[in-house]
Amino acid sequence: MKEIQYEIVKEIAVLSKSDSGYTKEFNLISWNGKEPKYDIRSFSPNREKCGKGITLTADEAAALLRALQKEMDKED
């Protein structure tokens, strides 16, 4: 199986941190040398391992932002 390589191009936010040191992060990541995409996933303390996550194009991230803003406005 081909090894998956990634490069965190831009660290945007740590969304949460567990007692074990794992962090859930929102970053801009290039997977296997391809165009960077927005990414939400968990990482081990030294980023040696990463969990399953979701990658988003800029258009998808913008659509998610609009949906979140609309949803959060309902909460007010």
HTML snippet that shows the backbone in 3Dmol.js (N, CA, C, O; Angstrom):
<script src="https://3Dmol.org/build/3Dmol-min.js"></script>
<div id="view" style="width:600px;height:400px;position:relative"></div>
<script>
const pdb = `
ATOM      1  N   MET A   1       0.836  -1.178   0.000  1.00  0.00           N
ATOM      2  CA  MET A   1       0.000   0.000   0.000  1.00  0.00           C
ATOM      3  C   MET A   1       0.886   1.247   0.000  1.00  0.00           C
ATOM      4  O   MET A   1       1.869   1.315   0.738  1.00  0.00           O
ATOM      5  N   LYS A   2       0.539   2.215  -0.816  1.00  0.00           N
ATOM      6  CA  LYS A   2       1.304   3.447  -0.934  1.00  0.00           C
ATOM      7  C   LYS A   2       1.212   4.262   0.356  1.00  0.00           C
ATOM      8  O   LYS A   2       0.135   4.430   0.928  1.00  0.00           O
ATOM      9  N   GLU A   3       2.366   4.763   0.798  1.00  0.00           N
ATOM     10  CA  GLU A   3       2.389   5.597   1.995  1.00  0.00           C
ATOM     11  C   GLU A   3       1.777   6.960   1.688  1.00  0.00           C
ATOM     12  O   GLU A   3       2.088   7.577   0.669  1.00  0.00           O
ATOM     13  N   ILE A   4       0.917   7.413   2.570  1.00  0.00           N
ATOM     14  CA  ILE A   4       0.272   8.711   2.397  1.00  0.00           C
ATOM     15  C   ILE A   4       1.163   9.771   3.021  1.00  0.00           C
ATOM     16  O   ILE A   4       1.574   9.659   4.176  1.00  0.00           O
ATOM     17  N   GLN A   5       1.454  10.802   2.239  1.00  0.00           N
ATOM     18  CA  GLN A   5       2.282  11.894   2.728  1.00  0.00           C
ATOM     19  C   GLN A   5       1.435  13.154   2.803  1.00  0.00           C
ATOM     20  O   GLN A   5       0.553  13.385   1.976  1.00  0.00           O
ATOM     21  N   TYR A   6       1.727  13.963   3.818  1.00  0.00           N
ATOM     22  CA  TYR A   6       1.006  15.222   3.934  1.00  0.00           C
ATOM     23  C   TYR A   6       1.937  16.316   4.430  1.00  0.00           C
ATOM     24  O   TYR A   6       2.921  16.060   5.123  1.00  0.00           O
ATOM     25  N   GLU A   7       1.600  17.532   4.058  1.00  0.00           N
ATOM     26  CA  GLU A   7       2.327  18.704   4.524  1.00  0.00           C
ATOM     27  C   GLU A   7       1.297  19.714   4.998  1.00  0.00           C
ATOM     28  O   GLU A   7       0.411  20.112   4.241  1.00  0.00           O
ATOM     29  N   ILE A   8       1.415  20.125   6.244  1.00  0.00           N
ATOM     30  CA  ILE A   8       0.537  21.163   6.762  1.00  0.00           C
ATOM     31  C   ILE A   8       1.069  22.491   6.252  1.00  0.00           C
ATOM     32  O   ILE A   8       2.102  22.981   6.708  1.00  0.00           O
ATOM     33  N   VAL A   9       0.344  23.069   5.293  1.00  0.00           N
ATOM     34  CA  VAL A   9       0.754  24.308   4.653  1.00  0.00           C
ATOM     35  C   VAL A   9       0.464  25.500   5.556  1.00  0.00           C
ATOM     36  O   VAL A   9       1.241  26.453   5.615  1.00  0.00           O
ATOM     37  N   LYS A  10      -0.672  25.434   6.261  1.00  0.00           N
ATOM     38  CA  LYS A  10      -1.059  26.530   7.154  1.00  0.00           C
ATOM     39  C   LYS A  10      -1.833  25.962   8.338  1.00  0.00           C
ATOM     40  O   LYS A  10      -2.844  25.282   8.161  1.00  0.00           O
ATOM     41  N   GLU A  11      -1.352  26.244   9.539  1.00  0.00           N
ATOM     42  CA  GLU A  11      -2.072  25.859  10.751  1.00  0.00           C
ATOM     43  C   GLU A  11      -3.110  26.946  11.019  1.00  0.00           C
ATOM     44  O   GLU A  11      -2.764  28.118  11.171  1.00  0.00           O
ATOM     45  N   ILE A  12      -4.378  26.554  11.075  1.00  0.00           N
ATOM     46  CA  ILE A  12      -5.446  27.540  11.237  1.00  0.00           C
ATOM     47  C   ILE A  12      -5.970  27.563  12.671  1.00  0.00           C
ATOM     48  O   ILE A  12      -6.028  28.629  13.285  1.00  0.00           O
ATOM     49  N   ALA A  13      -6.355  26.396  13.220  1.00  0.00           N
ATOM     50  CA  ALA A  13      -6.910  26.378  14.570  1.00  0.00           C
ATOM     51  C   ALA A  13      -6.861  24.988  15.174  1.00  0.00           C
ATOM     52  O   ALA A  13      -7.015  23.986  14.476  1.00  0.00           O
ATOM     53  N   VAL A  14      -6.643  24.941  16.484  1.00  0.00           N
ATOM     54  CA  VAL A  14      -6.843  23.721  17.254  1.00  0.00           C
ATOM     55  C   VAL A  14      -8.245  23.836  17.831  1.00  0.00           C
ATOM     56  O   VAL A  14      -8.527  24.746  18.611  1.00  0.00           O
ATOM     57  N   LEU A  15      -9.120  22.922  17.452  1.00  0.00           N
ATOM     58  CA  LEU A  15     -10.522  22.984  17.856  1.00  0.00           C
ATOM     59  C   LEU A  15     -10.742  22.397  19.242  1.00  0.00           C
ATOM     60  O   LEU A  15     -11.605  22.861  19.987  1.00  0.00           O
ATOM     61  N   SER A  16      -9.955  21.365  19.594  1.00  0.00           N
ATOM     62  CA  SER A  16     -10.064  20.760  20.920  1.00  0.00           C
ATOM     63  C   SER A  16      -8.816  19.927  21.187  1.00  0.00           C
ATOM     64  O   SER A  16      -8.056  19.591  20.280  1.00  0.00           O
ATOM     65  N   LYS A  17      -8.633  19.605  22.482  1.00  0.00           N
ATOM     66  CA  LYS A  17      -7.512  18.760  22.888  1.00  0.00           C
ATOM     67  C   LYS A  17      -8.027  17.778  23.934  1.00  0.00           C
ATOM     68  O   LYS A  17      -8.692  18.168  24.893  1.00  0.00           O
ATOM     69  N   SER A  18      -7.711  16.492  23.738  1.00  0.00           N
ATOM     70  CA  SER A  18      -8.161  15.461  24.672  1.00  0.00           C
ATOM     71  C   SER A  18      -7.145  15.290  25.796  1.00  0.00           C
ATOM     72  O   SER A  18      -6.026  15.797  25.720  1.00  0.00           O
ATOM     73  N   ASP A  19      -7.546  14.573  26.831  1.00  0.00           N
ATOM     74  CA  ASP A  19      -6.644  14.295  27.952  1.00  0.00           C
ATOM     75  C   ASP A  19      -5.408  13.504  27.508  1.00  0.00           C
ATOM     76  O   ASP A  19      -4.347  13.605  28.124  1.00  0.00           O
ATOM     77  N   SER A  20      -5.555  12.717  26.433  1.00  0.00           N
ATOM     78  CA  SER A  20      -4.430  11.920  25.929  1.00  0.00           C
ATOM     79  C   SER A  20      -3.468  12.735  25.074  1.00  0.00           C
ATOM     80  O   SER A  20      -2.432  12.228  24.644  1.00  0.00           O
ATOM     81  N   GLY A  21      -3.808  13.997  24.828  1.00  0.00           N
ATOM     82  CA  GLY A  21      -2.933  14.856  24.049  1.00  0.00           C
ATOM     83  C   GLY A  21      -3.298  14.964  22.582  1.00  0.00           C
ATOM     84  O   GLY A  21      -2.714  15.769  21.856  1.00  0.00           O
ATOM     85  N   TYR A  22      -4.269  14.153  22.132  1.00  0.00           N
ATOM     86  CA  TYR A  22      -4.714  14.265  20.744  1.00  0.00           C
ATOM     87  C   TYR A  22      -5.421  15.599  20.539  1.00  0.00           C
ATOM     88  O   TYR A  22      -6.142  16.073  21.418  1.00  0.00           O
ATOM     89  N   THR A  23      -5.212  16.191  19.389  1.00  0.00           N
ATOM     90  CA  THR A  23      -5.866  17.455  19.065  1.00  0.00           C
ATOM     91  C   THR A  23      -6.733  17.293  17.831  1.00  0.00           C
ATOM     92  O   THR A  23      -6.385  16.554  16.910  1.00  0.00           O
ATOM     93  N   LYS A  24      -7.852  17.978  17.815  1.00  0.00           N
ATOM     94  CA  LYS A  24      -8.677  18.068  16.617  1.00  0.00           C
ATOM     95  C   LYS A  24      -8.345  19.423  16.011  1.00  0.00           C
ATOM     96  O   LYS A  24      -8.496  20.461  16.655  1.00  0.00           O
ATOM     97  N   GLU A  25      -7.886  19.396  14.748  1.00  0.00           N
ATOM     98  CA  GLU A  25      -7.353  20.604  14.135  1.00  0.00           C
ATOM     99  C   GLU A  25      -8.028  20.943  12.815  1.00  0.00           C
ATOM    100  O   GLU A  25      -8.554  20.082  12.109  1.00  0.00           O
ATOM    101  N   PHE A  26      -7.990  22.236  12.513  1.00  0.00           N
ATOM    102  CA  PHE A  26      -8.447  22.756  11.223  1.00  0.00           C
ATOM    103  C   PHE A  26      -7.223  23.379  10.570  1.00  0.00           C
ATOM    104  O   PHE A  26      -6.677  24.363  11.069  1.00  0.00           O
ATOM    105  N   ASN A  27      -6.793  22.800   9.448  1.00  0.00           N
ATOM    106  CA  ASN A  27      -5.568  23.229   8.771  1.00  0.00           C
ATOM    107  C   ASN A  27      -5.755  23.247   7.258  1.00  0.00           C
ATOM    108  O   ASN A  27      -6.749  22.745   6.734  1.00  0.00           O
ATOM    109  N   LEU A  28      -4.796  23.825   6.580  1.00  0.00           N
ATOM    110  CA  LEU A  28      -4.699  23.739   5.123  1.00  0.00           C
ATOM    111  C   LEU A  28      -3.586  22.723   4.860  1.00  0.00           C
ATOM    112  O   LEU A  28      -2.433  22.952   5.228  1.00  0.00           O
ATOM    113  N   ILE A  29      -3.933  21.595   4.220  1.00  0.00           N
ATOM    114  CA  ILE A  29      -2.998  20.480   4.059  1.00  0.00           C
ATOM    115  C   ILE A  29      -2.882  20.058   2.598  1.00  0.00           C
ATOM    116  O   ILE A  29      -3.873  19.987   1.871  1.00  0.00           O
ATOM    117  N   SER A  30      -1.646  19.780   2.191  1.00  0.00           N
ATOM    118  CA  SER A  30      -1.380  19.199   0.878  1.00  0.00           C
ATOM    119  C   SER A  30      -1.184  17.700   1.087  1.00  0.00           C
ATOM    120  O   SER A  30      -0.281  17.281   1.811  1.00  0.00           O
ATOM    121  N   TRP A  31      -2.032  16.898   0.451  1.00  0.00           N
ATOM    122  CA  TRP A  31      -1.943  15.438   0.540  1.00  0.00           C
ATOM    123  C   TRP A  31      -1.247  14.902  -0.695  1.00  0.00           C
ATOM    124  O   TRP A  31      -1.677  15.166  -1.818  1.00  0.00           O
ATOM    125  N   ASN A  32      -0.173  14.151  -0.493  1.00  0.00           N
ATOM    126  CA  ASN A  32       0.589  13.519  -1.584  1.00  0.00           C
ATOM    127  C   ASN A  32       1.014  14.527  -2.646  1.00  0.00           C
ATOM    128  O   ASN A  32       0.993  14.228  -3.840  1.00  0.00           O
ATOM    129  N   GLY A  33       1.400  15.728  -2.203  1.00  0.00           N
ATOM    130  CA  GLY A  33       1.926  16.745  -3.116  1.00  0.00           C
ATOM    131  C   GLY A  33       0.883  17.449  -3.958  1.00  0.00           C
ATOM    132  O   GLY A  33       1.232  18.209  -4.861  1.00  0.00           O
ATOM    133  N   LYS A  34      -0.383  17.215  -3.681  1.00  0.00           N
ATOM    134  CA  LYS A  34      -1.452  17.842  -4.473  1.00  0.00           C
ATOM    135  C   LYS A  34      -1.809  19.212  -3.907  1.00  0.00           C
ATOM    136  O   LYS A  34      -1.303  19.621  -2.862  1.00  0.00           O
ATOM    137  N   GLU A  35      -2.687  19.908  -4.618  1.00  0.00           N
ATOM    138  CA  GLU A  35      -3.160  21.222  -4.210  1.00  0.00           C
ATOM    139  C   GLU A  35      -3.694  21.165  -2.771  1.00  0.00           C
ATOM    140  O   GLU A  35      -4.476  20.272  -2.443  1.00  0.00           O
ATOM    141  N   PRO A  36      -3.283  22.104  -1.910  1.00  0.00           N
ATOM    142  CA  PRO A  36      -3.760  22.087  -0.523  1.00  0.00           C
ATOM    143  C   PRO A  36      -5.273  22.242  -0.428  1.00  0.00           C
ATOM    144  O   PRO A  36      -5.896  22.939  -1.228  1.00  0.00           O
ATOM    145  N   LYS A  37      -5.845  21.576   0.568  1.00  0.00           N
ATOM    146  CA  LYS A  37      -7.276  21.669   0.854  1.00  0.00           C
ATOM    147  C   LYS A  37      -7.455  21.921   2.341  1.00  0.00           C
ATOM    148  O   LYS A  37      -6.581  21.605   3.149  1.00  0.00           O
ATOM    149  N   TYR A  38      -8.597  22.493   2.690  1.00  0.00           N
ATOM    150  CA  TYR A  38      -8.937  22.672   4.094  1.00  0.00           C
ATOM    151  C   TYR A  38      -9.224  21.300   4.680  1.00  0.00           C
ATOM    152  O   TYR A  38      -9.790  20.436   4.010  1.00  0.00           O
ATOM    153  N   ASP A  39      -8.835  21.104   5.923  1.00  0.00           N
ATOM    154  CA  ASP A  39      -8.869  19.768   6.502  1.00  0.00           C
ATOM    155  C   ASP A  39      -9.205  19.844   7.986  1.00  0.00           C
ATOM    156  O   ASP A  39      -8.655  20.669   8.715  1.00  0.00           O
ATOM    157  N   ILE A  40     -10.118  18.975   8.427  1.00  0.00           N
ATOM    158  CA  ILE A  40     -10.451  18.833   9.841  1.00  0.00           C
ATOM    159  C   ILE A  40     -10.178  17.382  10.212  1.00  0.00           C
ATOM    160  O   ILE A  40     -10.767  16.467   9.637  1.00  0.00           O
ATOM    161  N   ARG A  41      -9.273  17.173  11.187  1.00  0.00           N
ATOM    162  CA  ARG A  41      -8.960  15.804  11.626  1.00  0.00           C
ATOM    163  C   ARG A  41      -8.210  15.841  12.944  1.00  0.00           C
ATOM    164  O   ARG A  41      -7.747  16.896  13.377  1.00  0.00           O
ATOM    165  N   SER A  42      -8.093  14.672  13.582  1.00  0.00           N
ATOM    166  CA  SER A  42      -7.366  14.577  14.842  1.00  0.00           C
ATOM    167  C   SER A  42      -5.933  14.120  14.579  1.00  0.00           C
ATOM    168  O   SER A  42      -5.652  13.381  13.636  1.00  0.00           O
ATOM    169  N   PHE A  43      -5.037  14.590  15.451  1.00  0.00           N
ATOM    170  CA  PHE A  43      -3.627  14.245  15.369  1.00  0.00           C
ATOM    171  C   PHE A  43      -3.123  13.813  16.742  1.00  0.00           C
ATOM    172  O   PHE A  43      -3.575  14.313  17.772  1.00  0.00           O
ATOM    173  N   SER A  44      -2.179  12.876  16.736  1.00  0.00           N
ATOM    174  CA  SER A  44      -1.516  12.474  17.976  1.00  0.00           C
ATOM    175  C   SER A  44      -0.645  13.642  18.445  1.00  0.00           C
ATOM    176  O   SER A  44      -0.421  14.589  17.691  1.00  0.00           O
ATOM    177  N   PRO A  45      -0.151  13.577  19.697  1.00  0.00           N
ATOM    178  CA  PRO A  45       0.588  14.705  20.256  1.00  0.00           C
ATOM    179  C   PRO A  45       1.725  15.260  19.381  1.00  0.00           C
ATOM    180  O   PRO A  45       1.886  16.479  19.313  1.00  0.00           O
ATOM    181  N   ASN A  46       2.493  14.437  18.734  1.00  0.00           N
ATOM    182  CA  ASN A  46       3.587  14.937  17.884  1.00  0.00           C
ATOM    183  C   ASN A  46       3.266  14.834  16.394  1.00  0.00           C
ATOM    184  O   ASN A  46       4.156  14.885  15.546  1.00  0.00           O
ATOM    185  N   ARG A  47       1.985  14.689  16.099  1.00  0.00           N
ATOM    186  CA  ARG A  47       1.500  14.528  14.718  1.00  0.00           C
ATOM    187  C   ARG A  47       2.115  13.308  14.031  1.00  0.00           C
ATOM    188  O   ARG A  47       2.251  13.274  12.808  1.00  0.00           O
ATOM    189  N   GLU A  48       2.488  12.303  14.837  1.00  0.00           N
ATOM    190  CA  GLU A  48       3.018  11.068  14.274  1.00  0.00           C
ATOM    191  C   GLU A  48       1.913  10.274  13.601  1.00  0.00           C
ATOM    192  O   GLU A  48       2.153   9.557  12.630  1.00  0.00           O
ATOM    193  N   LYS A  49       0.699  10.407  14.125  1.00  0.00           N
ATOM    194  CA  LYS A  49      -0.457   9.697  13.574  1.00  0.00           C
ATOM    195  C   LYS A  49      -1.582  10.697  13.383  1.00  0.00           C
ATOM    196  O   LYS A  49      -1.687  11.690  14.103  1.00  0.00           O
ATOM    197  N   CYS A  50      -2.425  10.413  12.390  1.00  0.00           N
ATOM    198  CA  CYS A  50      -3.621  11.237  12.219  1.00  0.00           C
ATOM    199  C   CYS A  50      -4.823  10.315  12.046  1.00  0.00           C
ATOM    200  O   CYS A  50      -4.718   9.211  11.511  1.00  0.00           O
ATOM    201  N   GLY A  51      -5.949  10.799  12.510  1.00  0.00           N
ATOM    202  CA  GLY A  51      -7.178  10.030  12.421  1.00  0.00           C
ATOM    203  C   GLY A  51      -7.926  10.343  11.135  1.00  0.00           C
ATOM    204  O   GLY A  51      -7.479  11.136  10.307  1.00  0.00           O
ATOM    205  N   LYS A  52      -9.066   9.704  10.995  1.00  0.00           N
ATOM    206  CA  LYS A  52      -9.919   9.999   9.845  1.00  0.00           C
ATOM    207  C   LYS A  52     -10.397  11.432   9.952  1.00  0.00           C
ATOM    208  O   LYS A  52     -10.592  11.962  11.046  1.00  0.00           O
ATOM    209  N   GLY A  53     -10.579  12.037   8.819  1.00  0.00           N
ATOM    210  CA  GLY A  53     -11.007  13.426   8.816  1.00  0.00           C
ATOM    211  C   GLY A  53     -11.790  13.751   7.567  1.00  0.00           C
ATOM    212  O   GLY A  53     -12.271  12.868   6.857  1.00  0.00           O
ATOM    213  N   ILE A  54     -11.904  15.037   7.318  1.00  0.00           N
ATOM    214  CA  ILE A  54     -12.624  15.510   6.149  1.00  0.00           C
ATOM    215  C   ILE A  54     -11.799  16.605   5.486  1.00  0.00           C
ATOM    216  O   ILE A  54     -11.257  17.483   6.157  1.00  0.00           O
ATOM    217  N   THR A  55     -11.710  16.541   4.167  1.00  0.00           N
ATOM    218  CA  THR A  55     -11.034  17.592   3.417  1.00  0.00           C
ATOM    219  C   THR A  55     -12.070  18.348   2.609  1.00  0.00           C
ATOM    220  O   THR A  55     -13.052  17.781   2.129  1.00  0.00           O
ATOM    221  N   LEU A  56     -11.827  19.648   2.471  1.00  0.00           N
ATOM    222  CA  LEU A  56     -12.767  20.525   1.785  1.00  0.00           C
ATOM    223  C   LEU A  56     -12.035  21.441   0.819  1.00  0.00           C
ATOM    224  O   LEU A  56     -10.975  21.976   1.144  1.00  0.00           O
ATOM    225  N   THR A  57     -12.596  21.620  -0.362  1.00  0.00           N
ATOM    226  CA  THR A  57     -12.075  22.629  -1.273  1.00  0.00           C
ATOM    227  C   THR A  57     -12.440  24.000  -0.703  1.00  0.00           C
ATOM    228  O   THR A  57     -13.209  24.083   0.255  1.00  0.00           O
ATOM    229  N   ALA A  58     -11.908  25.054  -1.269  1.00  0.00           N
ATOM    230  CA  ALA A  58     -12.244  26.404  -0.813  1.00  0.00           C
ATOM    231  C   ALA A  58     -13.743  26.662  -0.960  1.00  0.00           C
ATOM    232  O   ALA A  58     -14.350  27.269  -0.077  1.00  0.00           O
ATOM    233  N   ASP A  59     -14.344  26.213  -2.055  1.00  0.00           N
ATOM    234  CA  ASP A  59     -15.787  26.397  -2.262  1.00  0.00           C
ATOM    235  C   ASP A  59     -16.595  25.626  -1.223  1.00  0.00           C
ATOM    236  O   ASP A  59     -17.590  26.135  -0.706  1.00  0.00           O
ATOM    237  N   GLU A  60     -16.172  24.398  -0.914  1.00  0.00           N
ATOM    238  CA  GLU A  60     -16.874  23.596   0.089  1.00  0.00           C
ATOM    239  C   GLU A  60     -16.732  24.220   1.483  1.00  0.00           C
ATOM    240  O   GLU A  60     -17.687  24.237   2.261  1.00  0.00           O
ATOM    241  N   ALA A  61     -15.534  24.733   1.792  1.00  0.00           N
ATOM    242  CA  ALA A  61     -15.317  25.384   3.083  1.00  0.00           C
ATOM    243  C   ALA A  61     -16.187  26.625   3.210  1.00  0.00           C
ATOM    244  O   ALA A  61     -16.740  26.888   4.278  1.00  0.00           O
ATOM    245  N   ALA A  62     -16.315  27.392   2.130  1.00  0.00           N
ATOM    246  CA  ALA A  62     -17.162  28.586   2.143  1.00  0.00           C
ATOM    247  C   ALA A  62     -18.629  28.203   2.345  1.00  0.00           C
ATOM    248  O   ALA A  62     -19.349  28.877   3.081  1.00  0.00           O
ATOM    249  N   ALA A  63     -19.072  27.129   1.696  1.00  0.00           N
ATOM    250  CA  ALA A  63     -20.451  26.663   1.860  1.00  0.00           C
ATOM    251  C   ALA A  63     -20.685  26.190   3.291  1.00  0.00           C
ATOM    252  O   ALA A  63     -21.749  26.439   3.857  1.00  0.00           O
ATOM    253  N   LEU A  64     -19.707  25.511   3.879  1.00  0.00           N
ATOM    254  CA  LEU A  64     -19.816  25.070   5.262  1.00  0.00           C
ATOM    255  C   LEU A  64     -19.889  26.271   6.197  1.00  0.00           C
ATOM    256  O   LEU A  64     -20.684  26.278   7.137  1.00  0.00           O
ATOM    257  N   LEU A  65     -19.072  27.279   5.947  1.00  0.00           N
ATOM    258  CA  LEU A  65     -19.097  28.490   6.768  1.00  0.00           C
ATOM    259  C   LEU A  65     -20.472  29.153   6.733  1.00  0.00           C
ATOM    260  O   LEU A  65     -21.003  29.554   7.768  1.00  0.00           O
ATOM    261  N   ARG A  66     -21.040  29.264   5.542  1.00  0.00           N
ATOM    262  CA  ARG A  66     -22.381  29.861   5.415  1.00  0.00           C
ATOM    263  C   ARG A  66     -23.416  29.039   6.180  1.00  0.00           C
ATOM    264  O   ARG A  66     -24.270  29.598   6.869  1.00  0.00           O
ATOM    265  N   ALA A  67     -23.343  27.721   6.060  1.00  0.00           N
ATOM    266  CA  ALA A  67     -24.291  26.846   6.757  1.00  0.00           C
ATOM    267  C   ALA A  67     -24.128  26.956   8.270  1.00  0.00           C
ATOM    268  O   ALA A  67     -25.118  26.989   9.001  1.00  0.00           O
ATOM    269  N   LEU A  68     -22.886  27.013   8.739  1.00  0.00           N
ATOM    270  CA  LEU A  68     -22.645  27.153  10.172  1.00  0.00           C
ATOM    271  C   LEU A  68     -23.139  28.500  10.690  1.00  0.00           C
ATOM    272  O   LEU A  68     -23.729  28.583  11.767  1.00  0.00           O
ATOM    273  N   GLN A  69     -22.893  29.554   9.912  1.00  0.00           N
ATOM    274  CA  GLN A  69     -23.362  30.878  10.326  1.00  0.00           C
ATOM    275  C   GLN A  69     -24.888  30.907  10.417  1.00  0.00           C
ATOM    276  O   GLN A  69     -25.449  31.466  11.359  1.00  0.00           O
ATOM    277  N   LYS A  70     -25.540  30.315   9.454  1.00  0.00           N
ATOM    278  CA  LYS A  70     -27.002  30.260   9.447  1.00  0.00           C
ATOM    279  C   LYS A  70     -27.505  29.470  10.652  1.00  0.00           C
ATOM    280  O   LYS A  70     -28.441  29.896  11.329  1.00  0.00           O
ATOM    281  N   GLU A  71     -26.893  28.336  10.918  1.00  0.00           N
ATOM    282  CA  GLU A  71     -27.285  27.506  12.039  1.00  0.00           C
ATOM    283  C   GLU A  71     -27.047  28.203  13.374  1.00  0.00           C
ATOM    284  O   GLU A  71     -27.900  28.162  14.261  1.00  0.00           O
ATOM    285  N   MET A  72     -25.908  28.832  13.513  1.00  0.00           N
ATOM    286  CA  MET A  72     -25.581  29.506  14.771  1.00  0.00           C
ATOM    287  C   MET A  72     -26.470  30.725  15.002  1.00  0.00           C
ATOM    288  O   MET A  72     -26.746  31.080  16.148  1.00  0.00           O
ATOM    289  N   ASP A  73     -26.917  31.363  13.934  1.00  0.00           N
ATOM    290  CA  ASP A  73     -27.841  32.496  14.058  1.00  0.00           C
ATOM    291  C   ASP A  73     -29.166  32.043  14.653  1.00  0.00           C
ATOM    292  O   ASP A  73     -29.837  32.821  15.331  1.00  0.00           O
ATOM    293  N   LYS A  74     -29.553  30.783  14.404  1.00  0.00           N
ATOM    294  CA  LYS A  74     -30.792  30.231  14.975  1.00  0.00           C
ATOM    295  C   LYS A  74     -30.695  30.112  16.484  1.00  0.00           C
ATOM    296  O   LYS A  74     -31.702  30.199  17.187  1.00  0.00           O
ATOM    297  N   GLU A  75     -29.474  29.912  16.984  1.00  0.00           N
ATOM    298  CA  GLU A  75     -29.236  29.706  18.410  1.00  0.00           C
ATOM    299  C   GLU A  75     -29.424  30.986  19.209  1.00  0.00           C
ATOM    300  O   GLU A  75     -29.719  30.927  20.403  1.00  0.00           O
ATOM    301  N   ASP A  76     -29.261  32.130  18.579  1.00  0.00           N
ATOM    302  CA  ASP A  76     -29.335  33.423  19.298  1.00  0.00           C
ATOM    303  C   ASP A  76     -30.692  33.792  19.725  1.00  0.00           C
ATOM    304  O   ASP A  76     -30.883  34.845  20.332  1.00  0.00           O
TER     305      ASP A  76
END
`;
const viewer = $3Dmol.createViewer("view");
viewer.addModel(pdb, "pdb");
viewer.setStyle({}, {cartoon: {color: "spectrum"}});
viewer.zoomTo();
viewer.render();
</script>
